[in-house]
Amino acid sequence: MPPCFRGVTARRAMRFGIVGFLILAMAFVTDARADQRVALVIGNSAYQNVPKLPNPVNDARSVAALLRDAGFDVVESRLDLDANSLKRAMRDFTDMVRDADVAVVYYAGHGIEVDGNNYLIPVDAVLERDVDVDDETVSVDRVMKAIDPAKRLRLVILDACRDNPFTRSMKRTMSNRSIGRGLAKVEVSTSDTLIAFAAKAGSTALDGDGKHSPYTTALVKHLATPDLDLRIALGRVRDDVMKATSRKQEPFFYGSLGGSVISLFRSPEVNAAAQSAGRADDPADMRRDYELYERLGTKEGWETFLQLYPSGRFADLARMQLTKLKAAEKIASAAEQKPAAPQTNGGEKSADPAGAPFQVATAPADVTIPKPAVGPAPGEITRLLQGELRRVGCLTGSTDGSWNADSRHALESFNKFSGMQLDPKAASVDALDAVKLKQSRVCPLACERGYRANGESCVKTACQSGYVLDDDGDCVRARERTAKHRSIAAEPEKPRAQARPRQRAAATGGGGAHLSCGPGGCQGRAAGCSAHAVYLEVFSTDPSTADNVPCSTRRGPIAAI
């Protein structure tokens, strides 16, 4: 291999090796985001103090195999549990459910209802008195608490409504305590939760003459149907059981689910589509994956991203990135196909003279080298960027493809409220990509005077009775606004006081009286009084009364200059 190609080949191998590793890593992350499904299956047959039940163990084994075939991540199967083992199993399963999306509990065996509460009976229970149920059994409420952390589906299936021999021998400590036949009706308060009974409340279920009870036989048949909604599957179970028991046993379930299809068995196609739809519905996942593939920066990576997210704003950005990479790849491929140096007649390569012109590689005929500017034209970039700035509330002008002062101000506002530092002088692909990443309004809504922001629109400000809108756009009391305007209009401009020289004059008719004058007028003072420059209104021009007024009480003016 020529030395000039060895480096290229090595670089390609390294690049594709890294790409392959990252794609596998991202595929692992994608699989990790799939639903985590866990199940606990219990079958109690070998009762020690009452006759044994032939079918619960067989029923539990078949249901456990069904859930494993359905792809459940964890299926815990426990058989013939005593009281301590049953409580320990519920405790351990509680830890498993904490990170699960789907949690299922199946129980086959004896159950009992006391005072409206349902209990699961372990194989070593004695139940001599009605008060012993709290010590020797596990309540269905405890089962509900165990599966409560599951995020998408909580399912409890109880094939425990058989004719219970404990009720015949149990002593009642209080006459008003009720012990029911079968199990009691339950009120499910948590959404996305179902509790399925083999027989409706107050009735008993048959154990059956075959390998399985009629209820479990129908369960194994219909729950294994791919892509069948759980509610429809349980409805078909009811129909089969009623037909098999000549309508003596009617299964029932309590609770509610949402509007989406929930099935325990999903075909590979539906499973992949559901995972893809779940990712596409989550903008945070899409943005995180876009940033991951952007750091990867390869054609294969963007193609994988578009398979996961075929539509949406980030899908458009991914296609633009893919177009750039494909164009650059064609240019690089054309450059590598440089013609070999010409040979002389003797077969030796001719030496390249020092002054020989540089040979430029030409592309093959079937390769079209695109223009250096890949992507939309500059005017199109401007128009797209203006549209995105309008979408995030930063541009109020037109999107005419002209990068004018309004557009520059809009991008500056975007920088201010988003914390970015994009160049507002010209529209660019980087600015377009940055604005597209914002999912909601960035710039606050600005309204004209007399209007206020209401969601995404401006509405006229309305004042309540007795209030009016002032010049600042605020509601004030009507009389305050009138008084304010009246005082501004009526207040004359105060003339500047002119300085007047102090003058001293003898009072007419009183040898000891003098006048002290200031800018506001003159005031008489008696002999021995100190002069006070007081600004006075002129009420009198007769200074003859100055001698008769004491110094401390003299207030009125005597003469004006």
Rosetta blueprint (number, residue, H / E / L):
1 M L
2 P L
3 P H
4 C H
5 F H
6 R H
7 G H
8 V H
9 T H
10 A H
11 R H
12 R H
13 A H
14 M H
15 R H
16 F H
17 G H
18 I H
19 V H
20 G H
21 F H
22 L H
23 I H
24 L H
25 A H
26 M H
27 A H
28 F H
29 V H
30 T H
31 D H
32 A H
33 R L
34 A L
35 D L
36 Q L
37 R E
38 V E
39 A E
40 L E
41 V E
42 I E
43 G E
44 N L
45 S L
46 A L
47 Y L
48 Q L
49 N L
50 V L
51 P L
52 K L
53 L L
54 P L
55 N L
56 P H
57 V H
58 N H
59 D H
60 A H
61 R H
62 S H
63 V H
64 A H
65 A H
66 L H
67 L H
68 R H
69 D H
70 A L
71 G L
72 F L
73 D L
74 V E
75 V E
76 E E
77 S E
78 R E
79 L E
80 D L
81 L L
82 D L
83 A H
84 N H
85 S H
86 L H
87 K H
88 R H
89 A H
90 M H
91 R H
92 D H
93 F H
94 T H
95 D H
96 M H
97 V H
98 R L
99 D L
100 A L
101 D L
102 V E
103 A E
104 V E
105 V E
106 Y E
107 Y E
108 A E
109 G L
110 H L
111 G E
112 I E
113 E E
114 V E
115 D L
116 G L
117 N E
118 N E
119 Y E
120 L E
121 I L
122 P L
123 V L
124 D L
125 A L
126 V L
127 L L
128 E L
129 R E
130 D H
131 V H
132 D H
133 V H
134 D H
135 D H
136 E H
137 T L
138 V E
139 S E
140 V H
141 D H
142 R H
143 V H
144 M H
145 K H
146 A H
147 I H
148 D L
149 P L
150 A L
151 K L
152 R L
153 L E
154 R E
155 L E
156 V E
157 I E
158 L E
159 D E
160 A L
161 C L
162 R E
163 D L
164 N L
165 P L
166 F H
167 T H
168 R H
169 S H
170 M L
171 K E
172 R L
173 T L
174 M L
175 S L
176 N L
177 R L
178 S L
179 I E
180 G L
181 R L
182 G L
183 L L
184 A L
185 K L
186 V L
187 E L
188 V L
189 S L
190 T L
191 S L
192 D L
193 T E
194 L E
195 I E
196 A E
197 F E
198 A L
199 A L
200 K L
201 A L
202 G L
203 S L
204 T L
205 A E
206 L L
207 D L
208 G L
209 D L
210 G L
211 K L
212 H L
213 S L
214 P H
215 Y H
216 T H
217 T H
218 A H
219 L H
220 V H
221 K H
222 H H
223 L L
224 A L
225 T L
226 P L
227 D L
228 L L
229 D L
230 L H
231 R H
232 I H
233 A H
234 L H
235 G H
236 R H
237 V H
238 R H
239 D H
240 D H
241 V H
242 M H
243 K H
244 A H
245 T L
246 S L
247 R L
248 K L
249 Q L
250 E L
251 P L
252 F E
253 F E
254 Y E
255 G E
256 S E
257 L L
258 G L
259 G L
260 S L
261 V L
262 I L
263 S L
264 L L
265 F L
266 R L
267 S L
268 P H
269 E H
270 V H
271 N H
272 A H
273 A H
274 A H
275 Q H
276 S H
277 A H
278 G H
279 R H
280 A H
281 D L
282 D L
283 P H
284 A H
285 D H
286 M H
287 R H
288 R H
289 D H
290 Y H
291 E H
292 L H
293 Y H
294 E H
295 R H
296 L H
297 G L
298 T L
299 K H
300 E H
301 G H
302 W H
303 E H
304 T H
305 F H
306 L H
307 Q H
308 L H
309 Y L
310 P L
311 S L
312 G L
313 R H
314 F H
315 A H
316 D H
317 L H
318 A H
319 R H
320 M H
321 Q H
322 L H
323 T H
324 K H
325 L H
326 K H
327 A H
328 A H
329 E H
330 K H
331 I H
332 A H
333 S H
334 A H
335 A H
336 E H
337 Q L
338 K L
339 P L
340 A L
341 A L
342 P L
343 Q E
344 T L
345 N L
346 G L
347 G L
348 E L
349 K E
350 S L
351 A L
352 D L
353 P L
354 A L
355 G L
356 A L
357 P L
358 F L
359 Q L
360 V L
361 A L
362 T L
363 A L
364 P L
365 A L
366 D L
367 V L
368 T L
369 I L
370 P L
371 K L
372 P L
373 A L
374 V L
375 G L
376 P L
377 A L
378 P H
379 G H
380 E H
381 I H
382 T H
383 R H
384 L H
385 L H
386 Q H
387 G H
388 E H
389 L H
390 R H
391 R H
392 V L
393 G L
394 C L
395 L L
396 T L
397 G L
398 S L
399 T L
400 D L
401 G L
402 S L
403 W L
404 N L
405 A H
406 D H
407 S H
408 R H
409 H H
410 A H
411 L H
412 E H
413 S H
414 F H
415 N H
416 K H
417 F H
418 S H
419 G L
420 M L
421 Q L
422 L L
423 D L
424 P L
425 K L
426 A L
427 A L
428 S L
429 V H
430 D H
431 A H
432 L H
433 D H
434 A H
435 V H
436 K H
437 L L
438 K L
439 Q L
440 S L
441 R L
442 V L
443 C L
444 P L
445 L L
446 A L
447 C L
448 E L
449 R L
450 G L
451 Y E
452 R E
453 A E
454 N E
455 G L
456 E L
457 S E
458 C E
459 V E
460 K E
461 T L
462 A L
463 C L
464 Q L
465 S L
466 G L
467 Y E
468 V E
469 L E
470 D L
471 D L
472 D L
473 G L
474 D L
475 C E
476 V E
477 R E
478 A H
479 R H
480 E H
481 R H
482 T H
483 A H
484 K H
485 H H
486 R H
487 S H
488 I H
489 A H
490 A H
491 E L
492 P L
493 E L
494 K L
495 P L
496 R L
497 A L
498 Q L
499 A L
500 R L
501 P L
502 R L
503 Q L
504 R L
505 A L
506 A E
507 A L
508 T L
509 G L
510 G L
511 G L
512 G L
513 A L
514 H E
515 L E
516 S E
517 C E
518 G E
519 P L
520 G L
521 G E
522 C E
523 Q E
524 G E
525 R E
526 A L
527 A L
528 G L
529 C L
530 S L
531 A L
532 H L
533 A L
534 V L
535 Y L
536 L L
537 E L
538 V L
539 F L
540 S L
541 T L
542 D L
543 P H
544 S H
545 T H
546 A H
547 D H
548 N H
549 V L
550 P L
551 C L
552 S L
553 T L
554 R L
555 R L
556 G L
557 P L
558 I L
559 A E
560 A L
561 I L
